């Protein structure tokens, strides 16, 4: 492992069992993520490996495209048998299907009914937000990925996604959206053709606001190819990503996070929603996210503001709602799949060579993961989730702007710092902290003899 004392500060001699308040991990149960979230049933601390219990999965009533009343006009195009074979891994996902649609026709339908802007990009695609023209304030989000060709141009381009890798992401989107805290999946479509003008303009506008080293290039290489294949993944709008919120590029609303200033309450609400989602996903699908940097954690404002100040490490009235996105590098065991879905990071050495500036610890996590799994990325090793949870808590606490004047905020801040030290001291891969579920179990086990820290 990387030197944790160098990356995460000095070791502490504090006894966390004497410092933590009662902790419960939440689960929204049925309904959308914008509805009030309910806590999980208490964990049986007498059982070493007692499961994290959930009261139910989310309803799939949200699986409805924003243009569902109009997309029947988009006709499928004929493709060769060799191309069908090339796309076969992706088309086996029920939510994708065997059809390939004309990109120009698809764009006409979407631009007739939605305003489109680009909101993010990554090495494997761009993310667009669509707002309904008929229902202002109604949004959907789409991730557009350029697919590798069977041969010739684009067949070996690293920024393009192989159909088998795209299959993994589509399958994970479909399955994980049953678990509270993960993005809601709506639709997936395979497209062919040049990148339409609306998306070219949206991408150019987005790039004009980025620094030179942040500009995306993948779409420029694919946009003029008439036979280019694409995958469009439609999802619910999860809000603004944590990186933009913390850097002040996105605002959540009055009384919430402004200009990157977070309080102890924000830290708690974000951390425990992420931890609970990962714990349930581990239990359900042997899931590892493997790329849970701040750009893949989204924040939104609850429809009903019920937040109350408290010194406890858990609340069923969070100040913000959290959604985990982007499973490009993730690993899971899906019951319907013959083999685990995963991305072989051993083939991407550049990921482990990053240094960064503002987010330098993110690259330490990649290297720590590689050491933990011994560069074998297929087996289940949920310790990778622990590494990302530790990273999240440390980074959030370093960016807090003061734990507030309230006594509850000061006490909560002390509890969170104690939790951070416990995670640092026990996340060497050999102790009792092996997965996100262990974080839940430990805090539950120590709830009865915990004490409030004096502010």
LOTORBA-292385 format. One record per residue (C-alpha): residue number from 0; residue in three letters; x negated, y, z negated. Coordinates in steps of 0.5 Angstrom, whole numbers, m for minus. Example, Ala and Ser with C-alpha at 12.3 -4.5 7.8 and 13.67 -1.06 7.14 Angstrom:
! residues 2
+------+------+-------+-------+-------+
| resi | resn |     X |     Y |     Z |
+------+------+-------+-------+-------+
|    0 |  ALA |   m25 |    m9 |   m16 |
|    1 |  SER |   m27 |    m2 |   m14 |
+------+------+-------+-------+-------+
//
This chain:
! residues 455
+------+------+-------+-------+-------+
| resi | resn |     X |     Y |     Z |
+------+------+-------+-------+-------+
|    0 |  UNK |     0 |     0 |     0 |
|    1 |  UNK |    m2 |     7 |     1 |
|    2 |  UNK |    m5 |    11 |    m5 |
|    3 |  UNK |     2 |    12 |    m9 |
|    4 |  UNK |    m2 |    17 |   m14 |
|    5 |  UNK |    m4 |    21 |    m8 |
|    6 |  UNK |     2 |    21 |    m5 |
|    7 |  UNK |     7 |    22 |   m10 |
|    8 |  UNK |     4 |    25 |   m16 |
|    9 |  UNK |     1 |    22 |   m23 |
|   10 |  UNK |     4 |    16 |   m27 |
|   11 |  UNK |     8 |    18 |   m33 |
|   12 |  UNK |     8 |    14 |   m39 |
|   13 |  UNK |    16 |    16 |   m41 |
|   14 |  UNK |    21 |    10 |   m42 |
|   15 |  UNK |    26 |    11 |   m37 |
|   16 |  UNK |    31 |     7 |   m41 |
|   17 |  UNK |    31 |    12 |   m47 |
|   18 |  UNK |    32 |    18 |   m41 |
|   19 |  UNK |    38 |    15 |   m37 |
|   20 |  UNK |    45 |    17 |   m37 |
|   21 |  UNK |    50 |    12 |   m35 |
|   22 |  UNK |    50 |    11 |   m27 |
|   23 |  UNK |    55 |     8 |   m23 |
|   24 |  UNK |    55 |     7 |   m15 |
|   25 |  UNK |    60 |    10 |   m11 |
|   26 |  UNK |    64 |     7 |    m5 |
|   27 |  UNK |    70 |    10 |    m2 |
|   28 |  UNK |    74 |     4 |    m1 |
|   29 |  UNK |    79 |     5 |     5 |
|   30 |  UNK |    80 |    11 |     9 |
|   31 |  UNK |    75 |    16 |    12 |
|   32 |  UNK |    69 |    19 |     9 |
|   33 |  UNK |    72 |    25 |     8 |
|   34 |  UNK |    77 |    22 |     3 |
|   35 |  UNK |    76 |    22 |    m4 |
|   36 |  UNK |    70 |    17 |    m6 |
|   37 |  UNK |    72 |    12 |   m11 |
|   38 |  UNK |    66 |     8 |   m16 |
|   39 |  UNK |    64 |     1 |   m15 |
|   40 |  UNK |    67 |    m4 |   m20 |
|   41 |  UNK |    61 |    m5 |   m26 |
|   42 |  UNK |    55 |    m9 |   m24 |
|   43 |  UNK |    55 |   m15 |   m29 |
|   44 |  UNK |    48 |   m14 |   m32 |
|   45 |  UNK |    48 |   m21 |   m35 |
|   46 |  UNK |    47 |   m24 |   m28 |
|   47 |  UNK |    40 |   m23 |   m25 |
|   48 |  UNK |    42 |   m22 |   m18 |
|   49 |  UNK |    49 |   m20 |   m19 |
|   50 |  UNK |    52 |   m17 |   m13 |
|   51 |  UNK |    54 |   m10 |   m12 |
|   52 |  UNK |    61 |   m10 |   m11 |
|   53 |  UNK |    65 |    m6 |    m7 |
|   54 |  UNK |    73 |    m5 |    m7 |
|   55 |  UNK |    74 |    m5 |     0 |
|   56 |  UNK |    71 |    m4 |     7 |
|   57 |  UNK |    73 |     2 |    11 |
|   58 |  UNK |    79 |     2 |    16 |
|   59 |  UNK |    77 |     2 |    23 |
|   60 |  UNK |    83 |     6 |    25 |
|   61 |  UNK |    78 |    12 |    27 |
|   62 |  UNK |    76 |     8 |    33 |
|   63 |  UNK |    79 |    12 |    38 |
|   64 |  UNK |    75 |    16 |    43 |
|   65 |  UNK |    76 |    24 |    43 |
|   66 |  UNK |    78 |    23 |    51 |
|   67 |  UNK |    82 |    16 |    50 |
|   68 |  UNK |    88 |    19 |    54 |
|   69 |  UNK |    84 |    21 |    60 |
|   70 |  UNK |    78 |    16 |    61 |
|   71 |  UNK |    82 |    11 |    64 |
|   72 |  UNK |    81 |    15 |    70 |
|   73 |  UNK |    74 |    14 |    70 |
|   74 |  UNK |    73 |     8 |    75 |
|   75 |  UNK |    68 |     2 |    74 |
|   76 |  UNK |    62 |     2 |    80 |
|   77 |  UNK |    60 |    m5 |    83 |
|   78 |  UNK |    53 |    m7 |    81 |
|   79 |  UNK |    49 |   m13 |    84 |
|   80 |  UNK |    48 |   m20 |    80 |
|   81 |  UNK |    41 |   m18 |    78 |
|   82 |  UNK |    43 |   m12 |    75 |
|   83 |  UNK |    49 |   m15 |    71 |
|   84 |  UNK |    43 |   m20 |    69 |
|   85 |  UNK |    39 |   m15 |    67 |
|   86 |  UNK |    44 |   m11 |    63 |
|   87 |  UNK |    47 |   m18 |    60 |
|   88 |  UNK |    44 |   m17 |    53 |
|   89 |  UNK |    48 |   m10 |    52 |
|   90 |  UNK |    54 |   m12 |    55 |
|   91 |  UNK |    55 |   m18 |    51 |
|   92 |  UNK |    57 |   m13 |    45 |
|   93 |  UNK |    65 |   m13 |    45 |
|   94 |  UNK |    65 |    m5 |    44 |
|   95 |  UNK |    61 |    m4 |    50 |
|   96 |  UNK |    64 |    m9 |    55 |
|   97 |  UNK |    61 |   m11 |    62 |
|   98 |  UNK |    63 |    m5 |    66 |
|   99 |  UNK |    58 |     1 |    69 |
|  100 |  UNK |    62 |     7 |    70 |
|  101 |  UNK |    60 |    13 |    75 |
|  102 |  UNK |    56 |    18 |    71 |
|  103 |  UNK |    59 |    24 |    75 |
|  104 |  UNK |    66 |    22 |    74 |
|  105 |  UNK |    65 |    21 |    67 |
|  106 |  UNK |    62 |    28 |    66 |
|  107 |  UNK |    68 |    31 |    70 |
|  108 |  UNK |    73 |    28 |    65 |
|  109 |  UNK |    69 |    30 |    59 |
|  110 |  UNK |    68 |    37 |    61 |
|  111 |  UNK |    75 |    38 |    63 |
|  112 |  UNK |    77 |    37 |    56 |
|  113 |  UNK |    71 |    38 |    52 |
|  114 |  UNK |    65 |    44 |    51 |
|  115 |  UNK |    59 |    40 |    50 |
|  116 |  UNK |    52 |    42 |    46 |
|  117 |  UNK |    46 |    39 |    45 |
|  118 |  UNK |    44 |    38 |    37 |
|  119 |  UNK |    38 |    34 |    37 |
|  120 |  UNK |    34 |    29 |    40 |
|  121 |  UNK |    29 |    24 |    39 |
|  122 |  UNK |    24 |    19 |    43 |
|  123 |  UNK |    29 |    15 |    45 |
|  124 |  UNK |    35 |    20 |    47 |
|  125 |  UNK |    39 |    26 |    46 |
|  126 |  UNK |    45 |    27 |    41 |
|  127 |  UNK |    51 |    32 |    44 |
|  128 |  UNK |    57 |    35 |    40 |
|  129 |  UNK |    63 |    35 |    44 |
|  130 |  UNK |    69 |    40 |    41 |
|  131 |  UNK |    76 |    39 |    44 |
|  132 |  UNK |    79 |    44 |    48 |
|  133 |  UNK |    86 |    43 |    46 |
|  134 |  UNK |    84 |    42 |    39 |
|  135 |  UNK |    79 |    47 |    37 |
|  136 |  UNK |    75 |    44 |    31 |
|  137 |  UNK |    76 |    37 |    33 |
|  138 |  UNK |    69 |    34 |    34 |
|  139 |  UNK |    66 |    28 |    36 |
|  140 |  UNK |    58 |    26 |    37 |
|  141 |  UNK |    55 |    22 |    43 |
|  142 |  UNK |    48 |    19 |    43 |
|  143 |  UNK |    45 |    19 |    50 |
|  144 |  UNK |    40 |    14 |    52 |
|  145 |  UNK |    36 |    13 |    58 |
|  146 |  UNK |    36 |     5 |    60 |
|  147 |  UNK |    30 |     2 |    63 |
|  148 |  UNK |    31 |    m1 |    70 |
|  149 |  UNK |    30 |    m8 |    72 |
|  150 |  UNK |    24 |    m6 |    76 |
|  151 |  UNK |    21 |     0 |    79 |
|  152 |  UNK |    22 |     7 |    77 |
|  153 |  UNK |    24 |     7 |    69 |
|  154 |  UNK |    22 |     0 |    68 |
|  155 |  UNK |    16 |     1 |    64 |
|  156 |  UNK |    17 |     8 |    61 |
|  157 |  UNK |    17 |     8 |    54 |
|  158 |  UNK |    22 |    13 |    52 |
|  159 |  UNK |    27 |     9 |    56 |
|  160 |  UNK |    31 |     4 |    52 |
|  161 |  UNK |    31 |    m4 |    54 |
|  162 |  UNK |    38 |    m7 |    54 |
|  163 |  UNK |    36 |   m12 |    49 |
|  164 |  UNK |    34 |    m6 |    44 |
|  165 |  UNK |    40 |    m2 |    46 |
|  166 |  UNK |    44 |    m8 |    44 |
|  167 |  UNK |    41 |    m8 |    37 |
|  168 |  UNK |    43 |    m1 |    36 |
|  169 |  UNK |    50 |    m2 |    39 |
|  170 |  UNK |    51 |    m8 |    35 |
|  171 |  UNK |    49 |    m5 |    28 |
|  172 |  UNK |    54 |     1 |    30 |
|  173 |  UNK |    59 |    m3 |    30 |
|  174 |  UNK |    58 |    m7 |    24 |
|  175 |  UNK |    55 |    m2 |    19 |
|  176 |  UNK |    61 |     3 |    20 |
|  177 |  UNK |    65 |    m2 |    16 |
|  178 |  UNK |    61 |     0 |    10 |
|  179 |  UNK |    62 |     7 |     7 |
|  180 |  UNK |    56 |    12 |     8 |
|  181 |  UNK |    55 |     9 |    15 |
|  182 |  UNK |    57 |    13 |    21 |
|  183 |  UNK |    64 |    11 |    24 |
|  184 |  UNK |    63 |     8 |    31 |
|  185 |  UNK |    68 |    10 |    37 |
|  186 |  UNK |    66 |     7 |    43 |
|  187 |  UNK |    60 |     5 |    48 |
|  188 |  UNK |    59 |     6 |    55 |
|  189 |  UNK |    54 |     4 |    60 |
|  190 |  UNK |    53 |    10 |    66 |
|  191 |  UNK |    50 |    10 |    72 |
|  192 |  UNK |    47 |    16 |    76 |
|  193 |  UNK |    44 |    23 |    76 |
|  194 |  UNK |    44 |    27 |    69 |
|  195 |  UNK |    51 |    31 |    70 |
|  196 |  UNK |    50 |    39 |    70 |
|  197 |  UNK |    53 |    40 |    64 |
|  198 |  UNK |    48 |    35 |    60 |
|  199 |  UNK |    42 |    38 |    64 |
|  200 |  UNK |    45 |    45 |    62 |
|  201 |  UNK |    46 |    43 |    54 |
|  202 |  UNK |    39 |    40 |    54 |
|  203 |  UNK |    36 |    46 |    57 |
|  204 |  UNK |    39 |    51 |    52 |
|  205 |  UNK |    37 |    46 |    46 |
|  206 |  UNK |    30 |    46 |    49 |
|  207 |  UNK |    30 |    54 |    49 |
|  208 |  UNK |    31 |    54 |    42 |
|  209 |  UNK |    25 |    49 |    40 |
|  210 |  UNK |    18 |    50 |    39 |
|  211 |  UNK |    13 |    48 |    44 |
|  212 |  UNK |    11 |    41 |    41 |
|  213 |  UNK |    19 |    40 |    39 |
|  214 |  UNK |    21 |    40 |    46 |
|  215 |  UNK |    24 |    34 |    49 |
|  216 |  UNK |    22 |    31 |    56 |
|  217 |  UNK |    25 |    24 |    57 |
|  218 |  UNK |    31 |    27 |    60 |
|  219 |  UNK |    27 |    31 |    65 |
|  220 |  UNK |    24 |    25 |    68 |
|  221 |  UNK |    31 |    21 |    69 |
|  222 |  UNK |    36 |    27 |    71 |
|  223 |  UNK |    35 |    26 |    78 |
|  224 |  UNK |    35 |    19 |    79 |
|  225 |  UNK |    41 |    17 |    82 |
|  226 |  UNK |    41 |    10 |    80 |
|  227 |  UNK |    39 |    11 |    73 |
|  228 |  UNK |    42 |     7 |    68 |
|  229 |  UNK |    45 |    10 |    61 |
|  230 |  UNK |    48 |     8 |    55 |
|  231 |  UNK |    53 |    13 |    51 |
|  232 |  UNK |    55 |    12 |    44 |
|  233 |  UNK |    60 |    16 |    41 |
|  234 |  UNK |    61 |    17 |    34 |
|  235 |  UNK |    64 |    21 |    29 |
|  236 |  UNK |    61 |    28 |    27 |
|  237 |  UNK |    57 |    27 |    21 |
|  238 |  UNK |    55 |    34 |    20 |
|  239 |  UNK |    48 |    37 |    20 |
|  240 |  UNK |    42 |    33 |    18 |
|  241 |  UNK |    38 |    34 |    12 |
|  242 |  UNK |    32 |    36 |    15 |
|  243 |  UNK |    36 |    42 |    19 |
|  244 |  UNK |    39 |    44 |    12 |
|  245 |  UNK |    33 |    44 |     8 |
|  246 |  UNK |    29 |    48 |    13 |
|  247 |  UNK |    35 |    53 |    13 |
|  248 |  UNK |    37 |    52 |    20 |
|  249 |  UNK |    44 |    49 |    18 |
|  250 |  UNK |    49 |    52 |    13 |
|  251 |  UNK |    54 |    47 |    10 |
|  252 |  UNK |    58 |    53 |     7 |
|  253 |  UNK |    59 |    57 |     1 |
|  254 |  UNK |    57 |    55 |    m5 |
|  255 |  UNK |    53 |    49 |    m2 |
|  256 |  UNK |    46 |    48 |     0 |
|  257 |  UNK |    43 |    55 |     3 |
|  258 |  UNK |    37 |    56 |     6 |
|  259 |  UNK |    34 |    50 |     4 |
|  260 |  UNK |    35 |    51 |    m4 |
|  261 |  UNK |    38 |    45 |    m7 |
|  262 |  UNK |    40 |    44 |   m14 |
|  263 |  UNK |    40 |    38 |   m19 |
|  264 |  UNK |    47 |    36 |   m17 |
|  265 |  UNK |    45 |    36 |   m10 |
|  266 |  UNK |    39 |    31 |   m11 |
|  267 |  UNK |    44 |    27 |   m15 |
|  268 |  UNK |    49 |    27 |   m10 |
|  269 |  UNK |    45 |    26 |    m4 |
|  270 |  UNK |    40 |    20 |    m7 |
|  271 |  UNK |    46 |    16 |   m10 |
|  272 |  UNK |    50 |    16 |    m4 |
|  273 |  UNK |    44 |    14 |     0 |
|  274 |  UNK |    42 |     8 |    m5 |
|  275 |  UNK |    49 |     6 |    m5 |
|  276 |  UNK |    50 |     5 |     2 |
|  277 |  UNK |    44 |     1 |     3 |
|  278 |  UNK |    45 |    m3 |    m3 |
|  279 |  UNK |    52 |    m5 |     0 |
|  280 |  UNK |    49 |    m6 |     7 |
|  281 |  UNK |    43 |   m11 |     4 |
|  282 |  UNK |    48 |   m15 |     1 |
|  283 |  UNK |    53 |   m15 |     7 |
|  284 |  UNK |    48 |   m16 |    13 |
|  285 |  UNK |    41 |   m16 |    10 |
|  286 |  UNK |    40 |    m9 |    13 |
|  287 |  UNK |    33 |    m5 |    13 |
|  288 |  UNK |    34 |     2 |    16 |
|  289 |  UNK |    26 |     3 |    17 |
|  290 |  UNK |    27 |    10 |    19 |
|  291 |  UNK |    31 |    14 |    14 |
|  292 |  UNK |    27 |    20 |    15 |
|  293 |  UNK |    31 |    27 |    13 |
|  294 |  UNK |    33 |    27 |    21 |
|  295 |  UNK |    37 |    21 |    20 |
|  296 |  UNK |    41 |    23 |    14 |
|  297 |  UNK |    47 |    28 |    15 |
|  298 |  UNK |    51 |    32 |    10 |
|  299 |  UNK |    58 |    35 |    11 |
|  300 |  UNK |    63 |    38 |     6 |
|  301 |  UNK |    69 |    34 |     3 |
|  302 |  UNK |    76 |    36 |     5 |
|  303 |  UNK |    78 |    37 |    m2 |
|  304 |  UNK |    73 |    41 |    m6 |
|  305 |  UNK |    73 |    37 |   m13 |
|  306 |  UNK |    66 |    38 |   m15 |
|  307 |  UNK |    65 |    38 |   m23 |
|  308 |  UNK |    58 |    40 |   m26 |
|  309 |  UNK |    55 |    34 |   m30 |
|  310 |  UNK |    49 |    31 |   m33 |
|  311 |  UNK |    50 |    24 |   m31 |
|  312 |  UNK |    47 |    21 |   m25 |
|  313 |  UNK |    53 |    19 |   m22 |
|  314 |  UNK |    60 |    23 |   m20 |
|  315 |  UNK |    66 |    21 |   m16 |
|  316 |  UNK |    67 |    28 |   m14 |
|  317 |  UNK |    60 |    29 |   m10 |
|  318 |  UNK |    59 |    36 |    m8 |
|  319 |  UNK |    57 |    34 |    m1 |
|  320 |  UNK |    58 |    28 |     3 |
|  321 |  UNK |    53 |    23 |     6 |
|  322 |  UNK |    52 |    19 |    12 |
|  323 |  UNK |    47 |    15 |    15 |
|  324 |  UNK |    45 |    15 |    22 |
|  325 |  UNK |    41 |    12 |    28 |
|  326 |  UNK |    39 |     5 |    27 |
|  327 |  UNK |    34 |     5 |    33 |
|  328 |  UNK |    29 |     2 |    29 |
|  329 |  UNK |    33 |    m2 |    24 |
|  330 |  UNK |    34 |    m9 |    22 |
|  331 |  UNK |    40 |   m14 |    20 |
|  332 |  UNK |    42 |   m21 |    20 |
|  333 |  UNK |    49 |   m20 |    24 |
|  334 |  UNK |    53 |   m27 |    23 |
|  335 |  UNK |    55 |   m27 |    30 |
|  336 |  UNK |    48 |   m26 |    33 |
|  337 |  UNK |    44 |   m32 |    34 |
|  338 |  UNK |    38 |   m28 |    31 |
|  339 |  UNK |    36 |   m22 |    27 |
|  340 |  UNK |    37 |   m16 |    30 |
|  341 |  UNK |    31 |   m12 |    30 |
|  342 |  UNK |    26 |    m7 |    33 |
|  343 |  UNK |    18 |   m10 |    34 |
|  344 |  UNK |    15 |    m4 |    31 |
|  345 |  UNK |     8 |    m8 |    32 |
|  346 |  UNK |     9 |    m5 |    39 |
|  347 |  UNK |     9 |     2 |    37 |
|  348 |  UNK |     2 |     4 |    34 |
|  349 |  UNK |     3 |    11 |    35 |
|  350 |  UNK |     9 |    11 |    30 |
|  351 |  UNK |     3 |     9 |    24 |
|  352 |  UNK |    m2 |    14 |    27 |
|  353 |  UNK |     2 |    21 |    25 |
|  354 |  UNK |     0 |    26 |    20 |
|  355 |  UNK |     5 |    31 |    20 |
|  356 |  UNK |     5 |    38 |    16 |
|  357 |  UNK |    11 |    39 |    13 |
|  358 |  UNK |    14 |    32 |    13 |
|  359 |  UNK |     7 |    28 |    12 |
|  360 |  UNK |    10 |    23 |     7 |
|  361 |  UNK |    14 |    21 |    12 |
|  362 |  UNK |     8 |    18 |    16 |
|  363 |  UNK |     6 |    15 |    10 |
|  364 |  UNK |    12 |    11 |     9 |
|  365 |  UNK |    11 |     8 |    16 |
|  366 |  UNK |     4 |     5 |    14 |
|  367 |  UNK |     7 |     3 |     7 |
|  368 |  UNK |    12 |    m1 |    11 |
|  369 |  UNK |     7 |    m4 |    16 |
|  370 |  UNK |     3 |    m7 |    10 |
|  371 |  UNK |     9 |    m9 |     6 |
|  372 |  UNK |    12 |   m13 |    12 |
|  373 |  UNK |     5 |   m15 |    14 |
|  374 |  UNK |     7 |   m12 |    21 |
|  375 |  UNK |    12 |   m18 |    22 |
|  376 |  UNK |    18 |   m14 |    23 |
|  377 |  UNK |    23 |   m20 |    24 |
|  378 |  UNK |    24 |   m23 |    17 |
|  379 |  UNK |    28 |   m19 |    12 |
|  380 |  UNK |    24 |   m15 |     7 |
|  381 |  UNK |    29 |   m10 |     4 |
|  382 |  UNK |    23 |    m7 |     0 |
|  383 |  UNK |    22 |    m2 |     6 |
|  384 |  UNK |    29 |     1 |     3 |
|  385 |  UNK |    26 |     2 |    m3 |
|  386 |  UNK |    20 |     6 |     0 |
|  387 |  UNK |    25 |    10 |     4 |
|  388 |  UNK |    29 |    11 |    m3 |
|  389 |  UNK |    23 |    13 |    m6 |
|  390 |  UNK |    21 |    18 |    m1 |
|  391 |  UNK |    28 |    21 |    m1 |
|  392 |  UNK |    28 |    23 |    m8 |
|  393 |  UNK |    21 |    25 |    m9 |
|  394 |  UNK |    22 |    30 |    m3 |
|  395 |  UNK |    28 |    33 |    m5 |
|  396 |  UNK |    26 |    34 |   m12 |
|  397 |  UNK |    20 |    38 |    m9 |
|  398 |  UNK |    25 |    42 |    m6 |
|  399 |  UNK |    29 |    44 |   m11 |
|  400 |  UNK |    30 |    51 |   m13 |
|  401 |  UNK |    31 |    51 |   m20 |
|  402 |  UNK |    36 |    46 |   m24 |
|  403 |  UNK |    40 |    51 |   m25 |
|  404 |  UNK |    42 |    55 |   m32 |
|  405 |  UNK |    48 |    50 |   m34 |
|  406 |  UNK |    45 |    45 |   m40 |
|  407 |  UNK |    48 |    40 |   m35 |
|  408 |  UNK |    44 |    41 |   m29 |
|  409 |  UNK |    38 |    42 |   m34 |
|  410 |  UNK |    39 |    35 |   m37 |
|  411 |  UNK |    41 |    32 |   m30 |
|  412 |  UNK |    34 |    35 |   m27 |
|  413 |  UNK |    30 |    31 |   m33 |
|  414 |  UNK |    34 |    25 |   m32 |
|  415 |  UNK |    32 |    25 |   m24 |
|  416 |  UNK |    25 |    26 |   m25 |
|  417 |  UNK |    25 |    20 |   m30 |
|  418 |  UNK |    28 |    16 |   m25 |
|  419 |  UNK |    23 |    18 |   m20 |
|  420 |  UNK |    17 |    16 |   m24 |
|  421 |  UNK |    20 |    10 |   m26 |
|  422 |  UNK |    21 |     8 |   m18 |
|  423 |  UNK |    14 |    11 |   m17 |
|  424 |  UNK |    11 |     6 |   m22 |
|  425 |  UNK |    15 |     0 |   m20 |
|  426 |  UNK |    15 |     0 |   m13 |
|  427 |  UNK |     8 |    m3 |   m11 |
|  428 |  UNK |    12 |    m9 |    m8 |
|  429 |  UNK |    10 |   m14 |   m14 |
|  430 |  UNK |    15 |   m12 |   m20 |
|  431 |  UNK |    22 |   m12 |   m21 |
|  432 |  UNK |    24 |    m6 |   m16 |
|  433 |  UNK |    25 |   m10 |    m9 |
|  434 |  UNK |    31 |    m7 |    m6 |
|  435 |  UNK |    36 |    m2 |    m6 |
|  436 |  UNK |    41 |    m7 |   m10 |
|  437 |  UNK |    35 |    m7 |   m16 |
|  438 |  UNK |    36 |     1 |   m17 |
|  439 |  UNK |    43 |     0 |   m18 |
|  440 |  UNK |    42 |    m6 |   m23 |
|  441 |  UNK |    36 |    m3 |   m27 |
|  442 |  UNK |    40 |     4 |   m28 |
|  443 |  UNK |    47 |     0 |   m30 |
|  444 |  UNK |    43 |    m5 |   m35 |
|  445 |  UNK |    40 |     1 |   m39 |
|  446 |  UNK |    46 |     5 |   m39 |
|  447 |  UNK |    48 |     3 |   m46 |
|  448 |  UNK |    42 |     5 |   m50 |
|  449 |  UNK |    40 |    11 |   m45 |
|  450 |  UNK |    40 |    18 |   m49 |
|  451 |  UNK |    41 |    25 |   m46 |
|  452 |  UNK |    35 |    29 |   m45 |
|  453 |  UNK |    35 |    36 |   m49 |
|  454 |  UNK |    34 |    41 |   m44 |
+------+------+-------+-------+-------+
//
